[in-house]
Amino acid sequence: MTQQQPRICILGGGFGGLYTALRLSQLPFSKAEKPEIVLVDRRDRFLFVPLLYELLTGELQTWEIAPPFAELLDNTGVRFCQGTVSGIDLEAKRVQLHDGPEIPCDRLVLALGGETPLDMVKGAVEYAYSFRTLNDAYRLEERLRFLEASNTDKIRIAIVGAGYSGVELACKLADRLGDKGRVRLIEQGNTILRTSPEFNRESASKALEKRKVWIDLETAVEAIEADTISLTYKGQLDVLPVDIVLWTVGTQVSQAVRSLPLKQNQRGQLITNPTLQIIDHPDIFALGDIAECHDATGQKVPATAQTAFQQADYTAWNIWASLSDRPLLPFRYQALGEMMTLGIDNATLTGLGIKLDGQLAHIARRLAYLYRMPTFDHQVKVGFNWISKPIQDLIKG
């Protein structure tokens, strides 16, 4: 009697999920142990989120930062299944998809990523734009083009949240709109980029000042309407006219994950042990935004793309180890620093003893992200395009 091939089901095709699948496909499973790997995502494309901002300025194209899963997984042995998760039966180890098949599995990886909570302020759900997905970028692009084609004197944009996403959006939009733009950055705290290294914060402050971005610190949003935003500063209420409100504050775990009977923290994140297994459920792994993880040294790891990228290697290894009776490895987080785009051809970078800003940081950031693109084939295609683009532009010009 032949033993049934084990099946690994990975929910979510972001950095955590896709890179776990690709790494698993490369590991040396014996012929008897070789599993079927199924990757499930509701979209048909992977998204390299840190480069999403470049779509707004035309610096990059969709195919470069959002290649189709079918293309990335070609010849890997990983099966892609497009669908939305409607339920997970933990006891039976089955995943239910909305209008799709039920997937039984021996190992389950939860990498569904986070969502932007728009229900924190009155009117945000109806009128604010989030900026986390390709559809978010398309929706914003459509609105920008409409305003750019109109007779409006100034395009007024309010960005709520002066963390990484808010600052990067402010710089890109200010560069795109030029004198026609009026960009305002709204932050409840007393500083921008609260968790950033001082060098990056200073570089960002200079970039925002150069682009004449207004910064409202210690300011709370009371309400958002179709064409106004209500702000309070030191007890005083101001109602300002606005064309676009971008909401970049917070990350929440999806309802599909929050409803699971698994150990969670107050934010609904799943609590894992250092081997990235769910507490009391050794066959279920979680990584990325939806997981609270303390690594081998006991430090709580940040929920960033960099973390998910690193966790994917350990998740894949530990699944392989668990299926082949080998010891599992506790995750060890390496803080490699942070990079931010600060407008067209401009960035800041701090990490591994290096501090850079301006065009040099922009080039270093691009090269670092090229190296992290999901497959060698895609790296080659994108890299060749980046090298040849200046020549093509010169010929066209």
Long-range contacts (C-beta under 8 A, 24 or more apart in sequence): 3-32, 5-34, 5-35, 5-36, 6-33, 6-35, 6-36, 6-106, 6-107, 6-323, 7-35, 7-36, 7-37, 7-38, 7-103, 7-104, 7-105, 7-106, 7-107, 8-35, 8-36, 8-37, 8-38, 8-105, 8-106, 8-107, 8-108, 8-109, 8-319, 9-38, 9-40, 9-95, 9-103, 9-105, 9-107, 9-108, 9-109, 10-37, 10-38, 10-39, 10-40, 10-109, 10-111, 11-40, 11-85, 11-88, 11-95, 11-108, 11-109, 11-110, 11-111, 11-112, 12-40, 12-41, 12-109, 12-110, 12-111, 12-112, 12-113, 12-288, 13-39, 13-40, 13-41, 13-43, 13-46, 13-69, 13-80, 13-111, 14-46, 14-47, 14-49, 14-111, 14-113, 14-288, 14-308, 15-49, 15-288, 15-305, 15-308, 15-309, 15-312, 16-109, 16-111, 16-113, 16-287, 16-288, 16-308, 16-309, 16-311, 16-312, 16-315, 17-41, 17-109, 17-111, 17-112, 17-288, 17-312, 18-46, 18-69, 18-72, 18-312, 18-374, 19-308, 19-309, 19-312, 19-313, 19-374, 20-109, 20-111, 20-287, 20-312, 20-315, 20-316, 20-319, 21-73, 21-76, 21-78, 21-316, 22-72, 22-73, 22-76, 22-78, 22-374, 22-375, 23-312, 23-313, 23-315, 23-316, 23-317, 24-78, 24-316, 24-319, 24-320, 25-76, 25-77, 25-78, 27-316, 27-317, 27-320, 29-320, 29-323, 29-324, 30-324, 33-323, 33-324, 35-106, 35-107, 35-323, 36-79, 37-77, 37-78, 37-79, 38-78, 38-79, 38-80, 38-81, 38-103, 38-105, 39-69, 39-73, 39-78, 39-79, 39-80, 39-81, 40-81, 40-82, 40-83, 40-85, 40-95, 40-97, 40-103, 41-69, 41-80, 41-82, 42-82, 42-83, 42-84, 42-85, 43-82, 43-133, 43-134, 44-68, 44-69, 44-70, 44-82, 45-69, 45-134, 46-72, 46-374, 47-133, 47-134, 48-369, 48-372, 48-373, 48-374, 49-132, 49-305, 50-305, 50-339, 50-369, 51-369, 52-131, 52-132, 52-134, 52-137, 53-168, 53-169, 53-172, 53-341, 54-172, 54-341, 55-137, 55-141, 56-137, 56-140, 56-141, 56-144, 56-169, 56-172, 56-173, 56-176, 57-172, 57-175, 57-176, 57-344, 59-344, 59-345, 62-134, 64-382, 64-385, 66-134, 67-374, 67-378, 71-378, 72-374, 72-375, 72-378, 85-112, 85-256, 86-256, 87-256, 88-256, 88-260, 90-260, 90-261, 90-262, 90-281, 90-284, 93-283, 106-283, 106-323, 107-283, 107-284, 107-285, 107-319, 107-322, 107-323, 108-283, 108-284, 108-285, 109-284, 109-285, 109-286, 109-287, 109-315, 109-319, 110-257, 110-270, 110-278, 110-284, 110-285, 110-286, 110-287, 110-290, 110-291, 111-286, 111-287, 111-288, 111-290, 111-308, 112-253, 112-254, 112-256, 112-257, 112-290, 113-254, 113-288, 113-289, 113-290, 114-251, 114-252, 114-253, 114-254, 114-288, 114-289, 114-290, 114-303, 115-251, 115-252, 115-253, 115-254, 116-247, 116-248, 116-249, 116-250, 116-251, 116-252, 117-249, 117-250, 117-251, 117-252, 118-247, 120-249, 120-250, 121-221, 121-222, 121-223, 121-224, 122-222, 122-223, 122-224, 123-223, 123-224, 123-225, 124-221, 124-224, 124-245, 124-247, 126-224, 127-224, 127-225, 127-226, 127-245, 128-160, 128-224, 128-245, 128-246, 128-247, 129-244, 129-245, 129-246, 129-247, 130-246, 130-247, 130-248, 131-165, 131-169, 131-246, 131-248, 140-244, 140-246, 143-243, 143-244, 144-176, 144-177, 144-244, 147-243, 147-244, 148-177, 148-180, 152-243, 153-180, 154-180, 154-181, 154-182, 155-180, 155-181, 155-182, 155-243, 155-244, 156-182, 156-184, 156-240, 156-241, 156-242, 156-243, 156-244, 157-181, 157-182, 157-183, 157-184, 157-242, 157-243, 157-244, 157-245, 157-246, 158-184, 158-186, 158-229, 158-240, 158-242, 158-244, 158-245, 158-246, 159-183, 159-184, 159-185, 159-186, 159-245, 159-246, 159-248, 160-186, 160-221, 160-245, 160-246, 160-247, 160-248, 160-249, 161-186, 161-187, 161-247, 161-248, 161-249, 161-250, 162-186, 162-187, 162-189, 162-191, 162-192, 162-193, 162-215, 162-217, 163-192, 163-193, 163-194, 163-195, 163-248, 163-249, 164-193, 164-196, 164-338, 164-340, 165-248, 166-192, 166-246, 166-248, 166-249, 167-192, 167-193, 167-204, 167-208, 167-340, 167-342, 168-340, 168-341, 168-342, 169-246, 169-248, 170-208, 170-211, 170-213, 171-204, 171-207, 171-208, 171-211, 171-213, 171-341, 171-342, 171-343, 171-346, 172-341, 172-343, 172-344, 174-208, 174-211, 174-212, 174-213, 174-343, 175-211, 175-343, 175-344, 182-214, 183-211, 183-212, 183-213, 183-214, 184-213, 184-214, 184-215, 184-216, 184-240, 185-213, 185-214, 185-215, 185-216, 186-216, 186-219, 186-221, 186-229, 186-231, 187-215, 187-216, 187-217, 187-218, 187-219, 188-218, 188-219, 188-220, 189-217, 189-218, 190-217, 190-218, 191-217, 192-217, 196-338, 196-340, 196-350, 197-337, 197-338, 197-350, 199-348, 199-350, 199-355, 199-357, 200-338, 200-340, 200-348, 200-349, 200-350, 203-342, 203-348, 203-357, 203-361, 204-340, 204-342, 204-348, 207-342, 207-343, 207-346, 207-348, 211-343, 251-289, 251-303, 253-289, 253-290, 254-290, 257-290, 265-292, 267-292, 269-303, 274-330, 274-331, 275-314, 275-318, 275-328, 275-329, 275-330, 275-331, 276-311, 276-314, 276-315, 276-318, 276-331, 277-318, 277-328, 282-322, 283-322, 285-315, 285-318, 285-319, 287-311, 287-312, 287-315, 293-331, 295-330, 295-331, 295-332, 295-333, 296-330, 296-331, 296-332, 297-332, 297-333, 299-333, 301-331, 301-333, 306-336, 306-338, 307-333, 309-372, 310-334, 339-364, 339-365, 339-368, 340-365, 341-365
